[in-house]
């Protein structure tokens, strides 16, 4: 049987984790590193990626392309890949794994499938952190016309759940899940910063520990892991806001969460050690934000 070749755009923390798992289970994993920095190149090399020259080489060699990047780039990358497909006549499965709204997922589908009759599409929402070889998760929820085709990656180490139905169901699922988990982290961070500024942190924390122990314990673990990802979460909160608004639900809360994460990304300094973000303590995060005025 021929070796399955999977192209990944791009090998950030999530993309490189996915690539490492696929490579470990026998897939050939490729990517284009044109314009990427040394950190990305090092991650890709460690994960077992093979670097190809450009988009033309990527689409001509890949059986499946996974788009894993910032939400704001999803449509632009789809247009770029579609251009390469039109030039080469390549046949492949294009899988959008980005945190985007159902409306945007359908835009990506239309962009890539119009590039050629041999292009199939699957809509995927990822729930959980980057996978690790030998570890469990995250889950890949899939919908759209080629979701079953994407499910073959379950034989290469990915945990896949099929939602059935049209493009947008998986993206909508991801939006609803992130609306709660990342929205809750934003809300808790805002409350703790406000309570510090109001001089109420000690009694409020004591009350949370007494009456909301399980929830507060979870948030105390979640908030310290958030700052390195805050910049990436801005676009996701904006996509969630658009998704809720399209569903007839007020989306202003998550636009506020986007503003909070943008403030955090521009306020907290995240140092790295061997390409890995060094964690900040909960107290360091709250202290820095409480001492840094947010411009309205």
VEXMI-512780 format. One record per residue (C-alpha): x, y, z; residue number from 1. Coordinates in steps of 0.1 Angstrom, whole numbers, plus 2048, in hexadecimal, padded with zeros to 3 digits. Layout:
N
{atom {X,Y,Z},NUM}
...
***
This chain:
296
{atom {800,800,800},1}
{atom {80D,823,7F7},2}
{atom {818,839,813},3}
{atom {7FF,854,81C},4}
{atom {80D,877,818},5}
{atom {7FE,892,82E},6}
{atom {807,8B7,828},7}
{atom {803,8CE,846},8}
{atom {7FF,8F4,846},9}
{atom {80F,8FD,85C},10}
{atom {826,8EC,876},11}
{atom {81E,902,894},12}
{atom {818,8F2,8B6},13}
{atom {7F8,8E0,8AB},14}
{atom {803,8D9,887},15}
{atom {825,8CB,892},16}
{atom {814,8B5,8AC},17}
{atom {7FC,8A7,893},18}
{atom {818,8A1,87A},19}
{atom {82D,88F,895},20}
{atom {811,877,89C},21}
{atom {809,870,878},22}
{atom {82E,86B,870},23}
{atom {832,853,88E},24}
{atom {815,83E,880},25}
{atom {824,83B,85E},26}
{atom {818,859,84A},27}
{atom {82F,86E,835},28}
{atom {82B,892,841},29}
{atom {835,8AF,82C},30}
{atom {833,8D5,82F},31}
{atom {840,8F4,81E},32}
{atom {856,90A,834},33}
{atom {85A,927,81C},34}
{atom {85B,947,831},35}
{atom {85B,934,852},36}
{atom {873,93C,86F},37}
{atom {88D,925,87F},38}
{atom {875,91B,89B},39}
{atom {85B,90E,883},40}
{atom {876,8FB,86F},41}
{atom {884,8EB,88F},42}
{atom {861,8E0,89A},43}
{atom {85A,8D1,877},44}
{atom {87B,8BE,877},45}
{atom {876,8B0,89A},46}
{atom {853,8A5,890},47}
{atom {85F,892,872},48}
{atom {853,8A9,856},49}
{atom {862,8A9,834},50}
{atom {866,8CD,826},51}
{atom {85B,8D3,802},52}
{atom {863,8F0,7ED},53}
{atom {842,902,7E9},54}
{atom {81C,8FF,7E6},55}
{atom {81F,8EE,7C4},56}
{atom {834,8D2,7D3},57}
{atom {81C,8D0,7F1},58}
{atom {7FD,8CA,7DC},59}
{atom {80D,8B3,7C3},60}
{atom {81B,89C,7DE},61}
{atom {800,89D,7F9},62}
{atom {7E2,885,7FB},63}
{atom {7D3,89A,817},64}
{atom {7DA,8BE,821},65}
{atom {7D2,8C9,844},66}
{atom {7CF,8EF,84A},67}
{atom {7D8,8F6,86E},68}
{atom {7DE,91B,874},69}
{atom {7D0,93C,881},70}
{atom {7AB,940,879},71}
{atom {7B1,961,866},72}
{atom {7C8,94F,84D},73}
{atom {7B0,932,845},74}
{atom {7A0,941,826},75}
{atom {7C1,951,819},76}
{atom {7D3,930,81C},77}
{atom {7B6,91E,80A},78}
{atom {7B9,936,7EE},79}
{atom {7DE,931,7EB},80}
{atom {7DB,90B,7EB},81}
{atom {7BE,90E,7D2},82}
{atom {7D5,921,7BB},83}
{atom {7EF,906,7BD},84}
{atom {7D5,8EB,7B6},85}
{atom {7C8,8FD,797},86}
{atom {7EC,900,78A},87}
{atom {7F4,8DB,78F},88}
{atom {7D2,8C9,78C},89}
{atom {7DA,8B7,7AD},90}
{atom {7C1,8A0,7BD},91}
{atom {7C0,8A1,7E3},92}
{atom {7AB,8A4,803},93}
{atom {7AC,8C7,813},94}
{atom {7A3,8C7,838},95}
{atom {79D,8E7,84A},96}
{atom {7A6,8E2,86F},97}
{atom {7A4,907,879},98}
{atom {78F,917,894},99}
{atom {778,929,87C},100}
{atom {753,92F,87A},101}
{atom {73C,918,865},102}
{atom {738,935,84C},103}
{atom {75D,938,847},104}
{atom {761,912,844},105}
{atom {749,913,827},106}
{atom {75D,92F,817},107}
{atom {77C,919,81A},108}
{atom {76A,8FC,80B},109}
{atom {75E,910,7ED},110}
{atom {781,91E,7E7},111}
{atom {793,8FD,7E6},112}
{atom {779,8E7,7D5},113}
{atom {775,900,7B8},114}
{atom {79A,8FC,7B1},115}
{atom {795,8D9,7A2},116}
{atom {77D,8BC,7A0},117}
{atom {797,8A6,7B2},118}
{atom {797,8BB,7D2},119}
{atom {782,8AD,7EF},120}
{atom {77B,8C0,80F},121}
{atom {776,8B8,834},122}
{atom {76D,8D0,850},123}
{atom {77F,8C8,871},124}
{atom {77E,8D7,893},125}
{atom {79A,8CD,8AC},126}
{atom {791,8CB,8D1},127}
{atom {7AF,8C9,8E8},128}
{atom {7D4,8D2,8E8},129}
{atom {7EF,8C7,8D0},130}
{atom {7F3,8A1,8CE},131}
{atom {812,88F,8D9},132}
{atom {820,86E,8CD},133}
{atom {814,854,8E6},134}
{atom {7FA,86B,8F6},135}
{atom {7D5,86F,8F3},136}
{atom {7C0,889,8E1},137}
{atom {7B8,8A2,8D4},138}
{atom {797,898,8C2},139}
{atom {791,8A1,89E},140}
{atom {76C,8A7,897},141}
{atom {765,8A4,872},142}
{atom {748,8AC,85B},143}
{atom {743,8B5,837},144}
{atom {744,8A1,816},145}
{atom {765,890,81C},146}
{atom {764,88B,841},147}
{atom {765,865,83D},148}
{atom {784,869,827},149}
{atom {795,87D,842},150}
{atom {78C,862,85B},151}
{atom {7A8,84C,84C},152}
{atom {7C0,860,862},153}
{atom {7B1,84D,87F},154}
{atom {7C8,831,873},155}
{atom {7E6,849,877},156}
{atom {7E1,852,89C},157}
{atom {7C6,86D,89B},158}
{atom {7A7,86B,8B0},159}
{atom {78A,873,898},160}
{atom {765,878,89E},161}
{atom {74D,87B,880},162}
{atom {731,894,885},163}
{atom {721,88D,863},164}
{atom {70F,8A6,84E},165}
{atom {71B,8C4,83B},166}
{atom {739,8DB,83E},167}
{atom {736,8F2,85C},168}
{atom {72A,8D8,876},169}
{atom {74E,8D1,882},170}
{atom {757,8F6,882},171}
{atom {737,8FE,895},172}
{atom {73F,8E3,8AE},173}
{atom {762,8F1,8B4},174}
{atom {754,914,8B7},175}
{atom {73B,90A,8D2},176}
{atom {755,8F6,8E5},177}
{atom {76E,912,8E4},178}
{atom {754,92B,8ED},179}
{atom {750,91A,90F},180}
{atom {774,910,917},181}
{atom {787,92E,90B},182}
{atom {76B,946,913},183}
{atom {76B,939,937},184}
{atom {790,93E,939},185}
{atom {78C,962,92D},186}
{atom {770,969,945},187}
{atom {783,95B,963},188}
{atom {7A3,96F,95A},189}
{atom {78E,98F,957},190}
{atom {77E,989,979},191}
{atom {79F,981,98B},192}
{atom {7B0,9A0,97C},193}
{atom {792,9B6,986},194}
{atom {791,9A7,9A9},195}
{atom {7B6,9AF,9AE},196}
{atom {7B1,9D3,9A3},197}
{atom {793,9D6,9BB},198}
{atom {7A5,9C7,9D8},199}
{atom {78D,9AA,9DA},200}
{atom {7A3,98D,9CD},201}
{atom {7A9,97C,9EF},202}
{atom {785,979,9FA},203}
{atom {779,971,9D7},204}
{atom {793,956,9D3},205}
{atom {789,948,9F5},206}
{atom {764,947,9EA},207}
{atom {76C,936,9C9},208}
{atom {781,91C,9DB},209}
{atom {764,915,9F3},210}
{atom {746,916,9DC},211}
{atom {755,911,9B9},212}
{atom {772,8FA,9C1},213}
{atom {771,8E4,9A3},214}
{atom {76C,900,98A},215}
{atom {786,917,99A},216}
{atom {7A0,8FB,99B},217}
{atom {79B,8F5,976},218}
{atom {79F,91A,96E},219}
{atom {7BE,91D,984},220}
{atom {7CD,902,96D},221}
{atom {7C0,910,94D},222}
{atom {7C9,935,950},223}
{atom {7EF,930,953},224}
{atom {7F0,91C,933},225}
{atom {7DD,937,920},226}
{atom {7F5,955,91A},227}
{atom {80B,945,8FF},228}
{atom {7EB,93D,8EC},229}
{atom {7D9,95E,8F2},230}
{atom {7E3,96D,8D1},231}
{atom {7D6,94F,8BD},232}
{atom {7B6,94F,8D1},233}
{atom {7AD,973,8C6},234}
{atom {7A2,967,8A4},235}
{atom {790,949,8B2},236}
{atom {77B,95E,8C9},237}
{atom {772,974,8AC},238}
{atom {767,956,898},239}
{atom {753,949,8B6},240}
{atom {742,96B,8B9},241}
{atom {739,96A,894},242}
{atom {72C,946,898},243}
{atom {715,94E,8B5},244}
{atom {708,96D,8A4},245}
{atom {700,959,885},246}
{atom {6ED,940,89B},247}
{atom {6D8,95D,8AA},248}
{atom {6EB,95E,8CB},249}
{atom {6FC,97E,8D7},250}
{atom {721,97C,8CF},251}
{atom {72E,99A,8E1},252}
{atom {73C,986,8FF},253}
{atom {755,974,8E9},254}
{atom {75F,994,8D7},255}
{atom {767,9A1,8FA},256}
{atom {77B,981,8FF},257}
{atom {78E,988,8DF},258}
{atom {796,9AB,8EC},259}
{atom {7A3,99C,90D},260}
{atom {7B9,983,8FC},261}
{atom {7C7,99E,8E5},262}
{atom {7D0,9B3,904},263}
{atom {7E0,994,915},264}
{atom {7F4,98C,8F6},265}
{atom {802,9B0,8F5},266}
{atom {808,9B3,91A},267}
{atom {817,993,927},268}
{atom {83B,98A,91C},269}
{atom {83E,965,914},270}
{atom {862,957,914},271}
{atom {86B,937,903},272}
{atom {884,91C,90C},273}
{atom {88E,904,8F0},274}
{atom {870,911,8DC},275}
{atom {857,909,8F8},276}
{atom {845,926,90A},277}
{atom {84F,92A,92E},278}
{atom {830,929,944},279}
{atom {825,946,95A},280}
{atom {814,941,97B},281}
{atom {7F0,94B,981},282}
{atom {7FC,966,999},283}
{atom {815,974,97F},284}
{atom {7FA,976,965},285}
{atom {7E1,988,97B},286}
{atom {7FB,99F,98A},287}
{atom {808,9AA,968},288}
{atom {7E6,9B0,95A},289}
{atom {7D9,9C2,979},290}
{atom {7F7,9D9,976},291}
{atom {7F2,9DF,951},292}
{atom {7D5,9F6,948},293}
{atom {7C0,9EB,92B},294}
{atom {7B8,A07,913},295}
{atom {792,A08,90B},296}
***
